Structures are given as C-alpha cells and as structure tokens.
Amino acid sequence: MTMKENEVRITMVEEDVKLLDERVNKLETEFTEVMTKLDMIIKMGRVVLGVVGASLGIDLGIEGGMI
C-alpha cells in the first residue's frame, strides 16, 4: 500500500470512530431519559399503592372486617 492509500484509510477510520462516538453519546442520553421516566413511574406506583392501601385500611376499619 502506498502512503496515500493509508492516509485515505486512516481518514475513513477516523470518520467511522466519530460517527460511533456520536451514536454512543445519543444512546447514553436516551438511556438516562428512559431511566428517569422509569424511576418516575415506580414512584407514582408507590404513591397509588399507598393511597389504595390507605383507602382499604380505612374501609376495613370502619366495617370492622379482617382480610
């Protein structure tokens, strides 16, 4: 291979690495967003579970029933 061919190959590899770096950065950003949304859903689920549990506890307490 000539020096010119090697320079062309090096340039192509550098461009590929740059594209891969951009993709990895995008994936990291999307992963962070998804994890944030998942965390919010889990917290909302806990709140709903607490409200439902409190409602059932109050209803059972008024009726005097047991599960």
N, C-alpha and C positions, 0 to 999 in steps of 0.2 A: 504494500500500500504506500501511496505517496503521502507526503506531508499534507497536501491539500485535502485528500480524502479523509485523513484523520481529523483535520480541523472541522470538516463538514459533519463527521460522525459525532465529534465532541459537542458541536453546536446543537445537533439533534437530541443528544442525550440530555444536555442542559435544559432544553425546552421541555422535554418529557418530565424531567425532575421538577421543573417549575409548575407544570400542569398537575402533577401528583401532589405537590405541596398545597396547591390551591384546593384540590379536592379534599385532602385531609383536613385542612382548616375548615372547610364547609361542613364536613361530617362532624367535626368536633363541636361546631356551633349548633348544628341540628341536634346532636346528642344532648347537649346541655339544655336546649329548649325542651326536648321531649322529657328529660328527667325532671325539669322544673314543673311541667304540666302534670306528670305522673305524681309528683310529690303533692301538688295541689289537690288532685283527685283523691289521693289517700287521706289527706287532712279533711276534705269535705265529707268523705265516707265516715270518718271517725265522728265528726260532728253529727251527721244524720243518725248514726248508730246510737250516739249518746242521747239524742232527742227522742228517738223511738224507745230506747230503754227507759228513759225517764217517764215517758208517757205510759208505757206498760206498767211500770212500777207504781205510778200514781193510781192508775185504773185498778190494779190488783189490790192496792192498799185500801181503796175506797170500798171495793166489793168484799174484801177480806178473804179472797181466794188465794190459793197457792198453786204453783206450777207443778 
